Amino acid sequence: MTQSTLTDRFQTTIPLEVRQALNLKPRQRVSYEVRDDGSAVIRPVPRLESLFGSLKLKQPAADTRTEKQAARRAIAQEADTEGRK
């Protein structure tokens, strides 16, 4: 069993064996799940770049110009609706 020690500020170093098993990288976030029996589970929070490509779009993503035009139309439509009240 791998162990580590808590500092006075409740900080610890995750042992090398655990870092390697979880494939942790420097500055990566981890989440903790505390269970009713007093045990805790540590899980790596996926990094944003690891999620790239995980979603499949039904249509191609719009380019920046198209997004800006759609935003302008929506703002103008909302202003027109507010003006009629």
Phi and psi restraints in degrees (range 20) as a CNS / XPLOR table:
assign (resid 1 and name C) (resid 2 and name N)
       (resid 2 and name CA) (resid 2 and name C) 1.0 -88.3 20.0 2
assign (resid 2 and name N) (resid 2 and name CA)
       (resid 2 and name C) (resid 3 and name N) 1.0 140.7 20.0 2
assign (resid 2 and name C) (resid 3 and name N)
       (resid 3 and name CA) (resid 3 and name C) 1.0 -133.2 20.0 2
assign (resid 3 and name N) (resid 3 and name CA)
       (resid 3 and name C) (resid 4 and name N) 1.0 161.5 20.0 2
assign (resid 3 and name C) (resid 4 and name N)
       (resid 4 and name CA) (resid 4 and name C) 1.0 -146.1 20.0 2
assign (resid 4 and name N) (resid 4 and name CA)
       (resid 4 and name C) (resid 5 and name N) 1.0 169.1 20.0 2
assign (resid 4 and name C) (resid 5 and name N)
       (resid 5 and name CA) (resid 5 and name C) 1.0 -113.9 20.0 2
assign (resid 5 and name N) (resid 5 and name CA)
       (resid 5 and name C) (resid 6 and name N) 1.0 141.7 20.0 2
assign (resid 5 and name C) (resid 6 and name N)
       (resid 6 and name CA) (resid 6 and name C) 1.0 -84.0 20.0 2
assign (resid 6 and name N) (resid 6 and name CA)
       (resid 6 and name C) (resid 7 and name N) 1.0 139.5 20.0 2
assign (resid 6 and name C) (resid 7 and name N)
       (resid 7 and name CA) (resid 7 and name C) 1.0 -82.9 20.0 2
assign (resid 7 and name N) (resid 7 and name CA)
       (resid 7 and name C) (resid 8 and name N) 1.0 177.9 20.0 2
assign (resid 7 and name C) (resid 8 and name N)
       (resid 8 and name CA) (resid 8 and name C) 1.0 -62.0 20.0 2
assign (resid 8 and name N) (resid 8 and name CA)
       (resid 8 and name C) (resid 9 and name N) 1.0 -22.7 20.0 2
assign (resid 8 and name C) (resid 9 and name N)
       (resid 9 and name CA) (resid 9 and name C) 1.0 -97.5 20.0 2
assign (resid 9 and name N) (resid 9 and name CA)
       (resid 9 and name C) (resid 10 and name N) 1.0 16.0 20.0 2
assign (resid 9 and name C) (resid 10 and name N)
       (resid 10 and name CA) (resid 10 and name C) 1.0 61.8 20.0 2
assign (resid 10 and name N) (resid 10 and name CA)
       (resid 10 and name C) (resid 11 and name N) 1.0 33.4 20.0 2
assign (resid 10 and name C) (resid 11 and name N)
       (resid 11 and name CA) (resid 11 and name C) 1.0 -104.6 20.0 2
assign (resid 11 and name N) (resid 11 and name CA)
       (resid 11 and name C) (resid 12 and name N) 1.0 155.3 20.0 2
assign (resid 11 and name C) (resid 12 and name N)
       (resid 12 and name CA) (resid 12 and name C) 1.0 -148.6 20.0 2
assign (resid 12 and name N) (resid 12 and name CA)
       (resid 12 and name C) (resid 13 and name N) 1.0 160.8 20.0 2
assign (resid 12 and name C) (resid 13 and name N)
       (resid 13 and name CA) (resid 13 and name C) 1.0 -98.7 20.0 2
assign (resid 13 and name N) (resid 13 and name CA)
       (resid 13 and name C) (resid 14 and name N) 1.0 129.8 20.0 2
assign (resid 13 and name C) (resid 14 and name N)
       (resid 14 and name CA) (resid 14 and name C) 1.0 -74.7 20.0 2
assign (resid 14 and name N) (resid 14 and name CA)
       (resid 14 and name C) (resid 15 and name N) 1.0 122.8 20.0 2
assign (resid 14 and name C) (resid 15 and name N)
       (resid 15 and name CA) (resid 15 and name C) 1.0 -57.8 20.0 2
assign (resid 15 and name N) (resid 15 and name CA)
       (resid 15 and name C) (resid 16 and name N) 1.0 149.8 20.0 2
assign (resid 15 and name C) (resid 16 and name N)
       (resid 16 and name CA) (resid 16 and name C) 1.0 -52.9 20.0 2
assign (resid 16 and name N) (resid 16 and name CA)
       (resid 16 and name C) (resid 17 and name N) 1.0 -44.3 20.0 2
assign (resid 16 and name C) (resid 17 and name N)
       (resid 17 and name CA) (resid 17 and name C) 1.0 -57.8 20.0 2
assign (resid 17 and name N) (resid 17 and name CA)
       (resid 17 and name C) (resid 18 and name N) 1.0 -40.9 20.0 2
assign (resid 17 and name C) (resid 18 and name N)
       (resid 18 and name CA) (resid 18 and name C) 1.0 -72.7 20.0 2
assign (resid 18 and name N) (resid 18 and name CA)
       (resid 18 and name C) (resid 19 and name N) 1.0 -44.0 20.0 2
assign (resid 18 and name C) (resid 19 and name N)
       (resid 19 and name CA) (resid 19 and name C) 1.0 -57.8 20.0 2
assign (resid 19 and name N) (resid 19 and name CA)
       (resid 19 and name C) (resid 20 and name N) 1.0 -42.5 20.0 2
assign (resid 19 and name C) (resid 20 and name N)
       (resid 20 and name CA) (resid 20 and name C) 1.0 -68.6 20.0 2
assign (resid 20 and name N) (resid 20 and name CA)
       (resid 20 and name C) (resid 21 and name N) 1.0 -41.8 20.0 2
assign (resid 20 and name C) (resid 21 and name N)
       (resid 21 and name CA) (resid 21 and name C) 1.0 -63.4 20.0 2
assign (resid 21 and name N) (resid 21 and name CA)
       (resid 21 and name C) (resid 22 and name N) 1.0 -36.2 20.0 2
assign (resid 21 and name C) (resid 22 and name N)
       (resid 22 and name CA) (resid 22 and name C) 1.0 -92.9 20.0 2
assign (resid 22 and name N) (resid 22 and name CA)
       (resid 22 and name C) (resid 23 and name N) 1.0 -1.6 20.0 2
assign (resid 22 and name C) (resid 23 and name N)
       (resid 23 and name CA) (resid 23 and name C) 1.0 55.1 20.0 2
assign (resid 23 and name N) (resid 23 and name CA)
       (resid 23 and name C) (resid 24 and name N) 1.0 45.4 20.0 2
assign (resid 23 and name C) (resid 24 and name N)
       (resid 24 and name CA) (resid 24 and name C) 1.0 -78.5 20.0 2
assign (resid 24 and name N) (resid 24 and name CA)
       (resid 24 and name C) (resid 25 and name N) 1.0 145.5 20.0 2
assign (resid 24 and name C) (resid 25 and name N)
       (resid 25 and name CA) (resid 25 and name C) 1.0 -117.0 20.0 2
assign (resid 25 and name N) (resid 25 and name CA)
       (resid 25 and name C) (resid 26 and name N) 1.0 158.0 20.0 2
assign (resid 25 and name C) (resid 26 and name N)
       (resid 26 and name CA) (resid 26 and name C) 1.0 -56.1 20.0 2
assign (resid 26 and name N) (resid 26 and name CA)
       (resid 26 and name C) (resid 27 and name N) 1.0 139.0 20.0 2
assign (resid 26 and name C) (resid 27 and name N)
       (resid 27 and name CA) (resid 27 and name C) 1.0 69.8 20.0 2
assign (resid 27 and name N) (resid 27 and name CA)
       (resid 27 and name C) (resid 28 and name N) 1.0 6.5 20.0 2
assign (resid 27 and name C) (resid 28 and name N)
       (resid 28 and name CA) (resid 28 and name C) 1.0 -74.3 20.0 2
assign (resid 28 and name N) (resid 28 and name CA)
       (resid 28 and name C) (resid 29 and name N) 1.0 144.3 20.0 2
assign (resid 28 and name C) (resid 29 and name N)
       (resid 29 and name CA) (resid 29 and name C) 1.0 -84.2 20.0 2
assign (resid 29 and name N) (resid 29 and name CA)
       (resid 29 and name C) (resid 30 and name N) 1.0 149.2 20.0 2
assign (resid 29 and name C) (resid 30 and name N)
       (resid 30 and name CA) (resid 30 and name C) 1.0 -127.9 20.0 2
assign (resid 30 and name N) (resid 30 and name CA)
       (resid 30 and name C) (resid 31 and name N) 1.0 153.0 20.0 2
assign (resid 30 and name C) (resid 31 and name N)
       (resid 31 and name CA) (resid 31 and name C) 1.0 -114.9 20.0 2
assign (resid 31 and name N) (resid 31 and name CA)
       (resid 31 and name C) (resid 32 and name N) 1.0 153.4 20.0 2
assign (resid 31 and name C) (resid 32 and name N)
       (resid 32 and name CA) (resid 32 and name C) 1.0 -122.2 20.0 2
assign (resid 32 and name N) (resid 32 and name CA)
       (resid 32 and name C) (resid 33 and name N) 1.0 138.4 20.0 2
assign (resid 32 and name C) (resid 33 and name N)
       (resid 33 and name CA) (resid 33 and name C) 1.0 -120.6 20.0 2
assign (resid 33 and name N) (resid 33 and name CA)
       (resid 33 and name C) (resid 34 and name N) 1.0 115.8 20.0 2
assign (resid 33 and name C) (resid 34 and name N)
       (resid 34 and name CA) (resid 34 and name C) 1.0 -92.9 20.0 2
assign (resid 34 and name N) (resid 34 and name CA)
       (resid 34 and name C) (resid 35 and name N) 1.0 125.4 20.0 2
assign (resid 34 and name C) (resid 35 and name N)
       (resid 35 and name CA) (resid 35 and name C) 1.0 -96.2 20.0 2
assign (resid 35 and name N) (resid 35 and name CA)
       (resid 35 and name C) (resid 36 and name N) 1.0 161.6 20.0 2
assign (resid 35 and name C) (resid 36 and name N)
       (resid 36 and name CA) (resid 36 and name C) 1.0 -59.3 20.0 2
assign (resid 36 and name N) (resid 36 and name CA)
       (resid 36 and name C) (resid 37 and name N) 1.0 -29.4 20.0 2
assign (resid 36 and name C) (resid 37 and name N)
       (resid 37 and name CA) (resid 37 and name C) 1.0 -81.8 20.0 2
assign (resid 37 and name N) (resid 37 and name CA)
       (resid 37 and name C) (resid 38 and name N) 1.0 3.4 20.0 2
assign (resid 37 and name C) (resid 38 and name N)
       (resid 38 and name CA) (resid 38 and name C) 1.0 93.1 20.0 2
assign (resid 38 and name N) (resid 38 and name CA)
       (resid 38 and name C) (resid 39 and name N) 1.0 -4.4 20.0 2
assign (resid 38 and name C) (resid 39 and name N)
       (resid 39 and name CA) (resid 39 and name C) 1.0 -84.9 20.0 2
assign (resid 39 and name N) (resid 39 and name CA)
       (resid 39 and name C) (resid 40 and name N) 1.0 164.5 20.0 2
assign (resid 39 and name C) (resid 40 and name N)
       (resid 40 and name CA) (resid 40 and name C) 1.0 -134.9 20.0 2
assign (resid 40 and name N) (resid 40 and name CA)
       (resid 40 and name C) (resid 41 and name N) 1.0 146.6 20.0 2
assign (resid 40 and name C) (resid 41 and name N)
       (resid 41 and name CA) (resid 41 and name C) 1.0 -115.6 20.0 2
assign (resid 41 and name N) (resid 41 and name CA)
       (resid 41 and name C) (resid 42 and name N) 1.0 132.4 20.0 2
assign (resid 41 and name C) (resid 42 and name N)
       (resid 42 and name CA) (resid 42 and name C) 1.0 -109.3 20.0 2
assign (resid 42 and name N) (resid 42 and name CA)
       (resid 42 and name C) (resid 43 and name N) 1.0 133.4 20.0 2
assign (resid 42 and name C) (resid 43 and name N)
       (resid 43 and name CA) (resid 43 and name C) 1.0 -132.7 20.0 2
assign (resid 43 and name N) (resid 43 and name CA)
       (resid 43 and name C) (resid 44 and name N) 1.0 141.7 20.0 2
assign (resid 43 and name C) (resid 44 and name N)
       (resid 44 and name CA) (resid 44 and name C) 1.0 -71.8 20.0 2
assign (resid 44 and name N) (resid 44 and name CA)
       (resid 44 and name C) (resid 45 and name N) 1.0 139.9 20.0 2
assign (resid 44 and name C) (resid 45 and name N)
       (resid 45 and name CA) (resid 45 and name C) 1.0 -86.6 20.0 2
assign (resid 45 and name N) (resid 45 and name CA)
       (resid 45 and name C) (resid 46 and name N) 1.0 124.8 20.0 2
assign (resid 45 and name C) (resid 46 and name N)
       (resid 46 and name CA) (resid 46 and name C) 1.0 -58.2 20.0 2
assign (resid 46 and name N) (resid 46 and name CA)
       (resid 46 and name C) (resid 47 and name N) 1.0 139.8 20.0 2
assign (resid 46 and name C) (resid 47 and name N)
       (resid 47 and name CA) (resid 47 and name C) 1.0 -77.0 20.0 2
assign (resid 47 and name N) (resid 47 and name CA)
       (resid 47 and name C) (resid 48 and name N) 1.0 150.3 20.0 2
assign (resid 47 and name C) (resid 48 and name N)
       (resid 48 and name CA) (resid 48 and name C) 1.0 -55.6 20.0 2
assign (resid 48 and name N) (resid 48 and name CA)
       (resid 48 and name C) (resid 49 and name N) 1.0 -42.9 20.0 2
assign (resid 48 and name C) (resid 49 and name N)
       (resid 49 and name CA) (resid 49 and name C) 1.0 -66.3 20.0 2
assign (resid 49 and name N) (resid 49 and name CA)
       (resid 49 and name C) (resid 50 and name N) 1.0 -23.6 20.0 2
assign (resid 49 and name C) (resid 50 and name N)
       (resid 50 and name CA) (resid 50 and name C) 1.0 -74.6 20.0 2
assign (resid 50 and name N) (resid 50 and name CA)
       (resid 50 and name C) (resid 51 and name N) 1.0 -18.9 20.0 2
assign (resid 50 and name C) (resid 51 and name N)
       (resid 51 and name CA) (resid 51 and name C) 1.0 -88.3 20.0 2
assign (resid 51 and name N) (resid 51 and name CA)
       (resid 51 and name C) (resid 52 and name N) 1.0 -10.8 20.0 2
assign (resid 51 and name C) (resid 52 and name N)
       (resid 52 and name CA) (resid 52 and name C) 1.0 -57.5 20.0 2
assign (resid 52 and name N) (resid 52 and name CA)
       (resid 52 and name C) (resid 53 and name N) 1.0 128.5 20.0 2
assign (resid 52 and name C) (resid 53 and name N)
       (resid 53 and name CA) (resid 53 and name C) 1.0 85.2 20.0 2
assign (resid 53 and name N) (resid 53 and name CA)
       (resid 53 and name C) (resid 54 and name N) 1.0 1.4 20.0 2
assign (resid 53 and name C) (resid 54 and name N)
       (resid 54 and name CA) (resid 54 and name C) 1.0 -78.2 20.0 2
assign (resid 54 and name N) (resid 54 and name CA)
       (resid 54 and name C) (resid 55 and name N) 1.0 -18.7 20.0 2
assign (resid 54 and name C) (resid 55 and name N)
       (resid 55 and name CA) (resid 55 and name C) 1.0 -101.5 20.0 2
assign (resid 55 and name N) (resid 55 and name CA)
       (resid 55 and name C) (resid 56 and name N) 1.0 134.0 20.0 2
assign (resid 55 and name C) (resid 56 and name N)
       (resid 56 and name CA) (resid 56 and name C) 1.0 -102.7 20.0 2
assign (resid 56 and name N) (resid 56 and name CA)
       (resid 56 and name C) (resid 57 and name N) 1.0 120.3 20.0 2
assign (resid 56 and name C) (resid 57 and name N)
       (resid 57 and name CA) (resid 57 and name C) 1.0 -86.6 20.0 2
assign (resid 57 and name N) (resid 57 and name CA)
       (resid 57 and name C) (resid 58 and name N) 1.0 144.9 20.0 2
assign (resid 57 and name C) (resid 58 and name N)
       (resid 58 and name CA) (resid 58 and name C) 1.0 -76.2 20.0 2
assign (resid 58 and name N) (resid 58 and name CA)
       (resid 58 and name C) (resid 59 and name N) 1.0 -21.9 20.0 2
assign (resid 58 and name C) (resid 59 and name N)
       (resid 59 and name CA) (resid 59 and name C) 1.0 -139.4 20.0 2
assign (resid 59 and name N) (resid 59 and name CA)
       (resid 59 and name C) (resid 60 and name N) 1.0 159.3 20.0 2
assign (resid 59 and name C) (resid 60 and name N)
       (resid 60 and name CA) (resid 60 and name C) 1.0 -62.3 20.0 2
assign (resid 60 and name N) (resid 60 and name CA)
       (resid 60 and name C) (resid 61 and name N) 1.0 147.1 20.0 2
assign (resid 60 and name C) (resid 61 and name N)
       (resid 61 and name CA) (resid 61 and name C) 1.0 -68.2 20.0 2
assign (resid 61 and name N) (resid 61 and name CA)
       (resid 61 and name C) (resid 62 and name N) 1.0 142.6 20.0 2
assign (resid 61 and name C) (resid 62 and name N)
       (resid 62 and name CA) (resid 62 and name C) 1.0 -73.0 20.0 2
assign (resid 62 and name N) (resid 62 and name CA)
       (resid 62 and name C) (resid 63 and name N) 1.0 150.4 20.0 2
assign (resid 62 and name C) (resid 63 and name N)
       (resid 63 and name CA) (resid 63 and name C) 1.0 -80.6 20.0 2
assign (resid 63 and name N) (resid 63 and name CA)
       (resid 63 and name C) (resid 64 and name N) 1.0 171.9 20.0 2
assign (resid 63 and name C) (resid 64 and name N)
       (resid 64 and name CA) (resid 64 and name C) 1.0 -59.2 20.0 2
assign (resid 64 and name N) (resid 64 and name CA)
       (resid 64 and name C) (resid 65 and name N) 1.0 -41.7 20.0 2
assign (resid 64 and name C) (resid 65 and name N)
       (resid 65 and name CA) (resid 65 and name C) 1.0 -61.0 20.0 2
assign (resid 65 and name N) (resid 65 and name CA)
       (resid 65 and name C) (resid 66 and name N) 1.0 -45.2 20.0 2
assign (resid 65 and name C) (resid 66 and name N)
       (resid 66 and name CA) (resid 66 and name C) 1.0 -63.8 20.0 2
assign (resid 66 and name N) (resid 66 and name CA)
       (resid 66 and name C) (resid 67 and name N) 1.0 -41.4 20.0 2
assign (resid 66 and name C) (resid 67 and name N)
       (resid 67 and name CA) (resid 67 and name C) 1.0 -62.0 20.0 2
assign (resid 67 and name N) (resid 67 and name CA)
       (resid 67 and name C) (resid 68 and name N) 1.0 -43.2 20.0 2
assign (resid 67 and name C) (resid 68 and name N)
       (resid 68 and name CA) (resid 68 and name C) 1.0 -64.1 20.0 2
assign (resid 68 and name N) (resid 68 and name CA)
       (resid 68 and name C) (resid 69 and name N) 1.0 -41.7 20.0 2
assign (resid 68 and name C) (resid 69 and name N)
       (resid 69 and name CA) (resid 69 and name C) 1.0 -63.5 20.0 2
assign (resid 69 and name N) (resid 69 and name CA)
       (resid 69 and name C) (resid 70 and name N) 1.0 -42.0 20.0 2
assign (resid 69 and name C) (resid 70 and name N)
       (resid 70 and name CA) (resid 70 and name C) 1.0 -64.6 20.0 2
assign (resid 70 and name N) (resid 70 and name CA)
       (resid 70 and name C) (resid 71 and name N) 1.0 -39.0 20.0 2
assign (resid 70 and name C) (resid 71 and name N)
       (resid 71 and name CA) (resid 71 and name C) 1.0 -65.7 20.0 2
assign (resid 71 and name N) (resid 71 and name CA)
       (resid 71 and name C) (resid 72 and name N) 1.0 -42.1 20.0 2
assign (resid 71 and name C) (resid 72 and name N)
       (resid 72 and name CA) (resid 72 and name C) 1.0 -62.5 20.0 2
assign (resid 72 and name N) (resid 72 and name CA)
       (resid 72 and name C) (resid 73 and name N) 1.0 -42.2 20.0 2
assign (resid 72 and name C) (resid 73 and name N)
       (resid 73 and name CA) (resid 73 and name C) 1.0 -63.3 20.0 2
assign (resid 73 and name N) (resid 73 and name CA)
       (resid 73 and name C) (resid 74 and name N) 1.0 -42.9 20.0 2
assign (resid 73 and name C) (resid 74 and name N)
       (resid 74 and name CA) (resid 74 and name C) 1.0 -65.1 20.0 2
assign (resid 74 and name N) (resid 74 and name CA)
       (resid 74 and name C) (resid 75 and name N) 1.0 -40.0 20.0 2
assign (resid 74 and name C) (resid 75 and name N)
       (resid 75 and name CA) (resid 75 and name C) 1.0 -66.0 20.0 2
assign (resid 75 and name N) (resid 75 and name CA)
       (resid 75 and name C) (resid 76 and name N) 1.0 -43.5 20.0 2
assign (resid 75 and name C) (resid 76 and name N)
       (resid 76 and name CA) (resid 76 and name C) 1.0 -64.6 20.0 2
assign (resid 76 and name N) (resid 76 and name CA)
       (resid 76 and name C) (resid 77 and name N) 1.0 -40.6 20.0 2
assign (resid 76 and name C) (resid 77 and name N)
       (resid 77 and name CA) (resid 77 and name C) 1.0 -65.5 20.0 2
assign (resid 77 and name N) (resid 77 and name CA)
       (resid 77 and name C) (resid 78 and name N) 1.0 -41.0 20.0 2
assign (resid 77 and name C) (resid 78 and name N)
       (resid 78 and name CA) (resid 78 and name C) 1.0 -65.4 20.0 2
assign (resid 78 and name N) (resid 78 and name CA)
       (resid 78 and name C) (resid 79 and name N) 1.0 -40.9 20.0 2
assign (resid 78 and name C) (resid 79 and name N)
       (resid 79 and name CA) (resid 79 and name C) 1.0 -64.7 20.0 2
assign (resid 79 and name N) (resid 79 and name CA)
       (resid 79 and name C) (resid 80 and name N) 1.0 -38.9 20.0 2
assign (resid 79 and name C) (resid 80 and name N)
       (resid 80 and name CA) (resid 80 and name C) 1.0 -64.4 20.0 2
assign (resid 80 and name N) (resid 80 and name CA)
       (resid 80 and name C) (resid 81 and name N) 1.0 -42.4 20.0 2
assign (resid 80 and name C) (resid 81 and name N)
       (resid 81 and name CA) (resid 81 and name C) 1.0 -63.9 20.0 2
assign (resid 81 and name N) (resid 81 and name CA)
       (resid 81 and name C) (resid 82 and name N) 1.0 -43.3 20.0 2
assign (resid 81 and name C) (resid 82 and name N)
       (resid 82 and name CA) (resid 82 and name C) 1.0 -65.3 20.0 2
assign (resid 82 and name N) (resid 82 and name CA)
       (resid 82 and name C) (resid 83 and name N) 1.0 -35.9 20.0 2
assign (resid 82 and name C) (resid 83 and name N)
       (resid 83 and name CA) (resid 83 and name C) 1.0 -68.1 20.0 2
assign (resid 83 and name N) (resid 83 and name CA)
       (resid 83 and name C) (resid 84 and name N) 1.0 -25.0 20.0 2
assign (resid 83 and name C) (resid 84 and name N)
       (resid 84 and name CA) (resid 84 and name C) 1.0 -82.3 20.0 2
assign (resid 84 and name N) (resid 84 and name CA)
       (resid 84 and name C) (resid 85 and name N) 1.0 -13.3 20.0 2
